[in-house]
Amino acid sequence: MTVSFFGVLINVGVVLAVFWLINQLLTRAVTAAANRAGVNQGQVRLIKEGIASVFVVLAVIAVVHISGLTSEFTTLTISGIAAIVLSLALQTTLSNMIAGILLLHDNTLRVKDLIEYSGTKGEVIKIGLRNTWIKTVEGNVAIISNSQIVNGPLINHSAGERLLKKL
């Protein structure tokens, strides 16, 4: 079955329009949610750029596939390479997020716990997926990535009995 040049051109145009529309809808939804959550504008811009980058890569892969310039195997190879590049770029962030989930799941830390980590001593005021906020004795706020906390050494002065019960 042969496909005309104009048929391919129309298919490519439709695919690009669909990707653009989905990108716009997703960007607006995420931006609105981030603004409601109080995320600063620099981070919102970074999120928008990340979403746009992902959609550009997906659109290029789709166009190459639809145009017949490549086979399914090559498309899968390009997709795999893009996934590896993305995972390497997000390695630290994903590590912190997994560590945050483990901290919350293991109940190692709770808000209002008095902890000491690497010379920083204070009260836990926020536990996020990527980092933990500690208000020091001096009144400063120390923000420590969760992967560092999980790798220790962490001293939790107020959770001794709670943590011993788990043993």
C-alpha positions, 0 to 999 in steps of 0.5 A: 500500500503506497501512501501519497506525500500529501497523505503523509503530510496531513498525518504529520500535521494532525499528529503535531496538532494533537501533541501541541494541544495535549502539551498546552492542556497539560502545561496549563493544568500543571501550571494552575496546580503549581500556582495554587500550591504556592510554587515560585515562578522560576520552578513553574517555568522549569516545569513548563520547559520540562513538559515541553521538552518531553512533548518535543521528543515524543512529537519528533519520534511520532513524526519520524515513525509516521513519515516512514523514515524509520522502522518500529525497531528504530523508533523503539531504539530512539525511545529507549535512548531518550528514556535513558537520557531522561532517567540519567538527568533525573537520577538525583531527583528520583533518588531524593523522591524515593528516599522521601517515600522511604522516610515517610513509610519507615516513620523514621522522621515526623514533623516536630521530631528533634534530630541531629544530622551532620552537625545540624541540630533542630526540629523537623518542620517539613518533610517533602518528597525531595528534601526535609526542612529543619529549624535549627536552634539558632532559628535558621532553616536547614534544607537537607536532601532526603537521600543524604538523610537516608544515608545517615548518620541521623540521630532522632532525639525524640523518637527513641521509643517509637523507633525501638518498638519497630525492632 
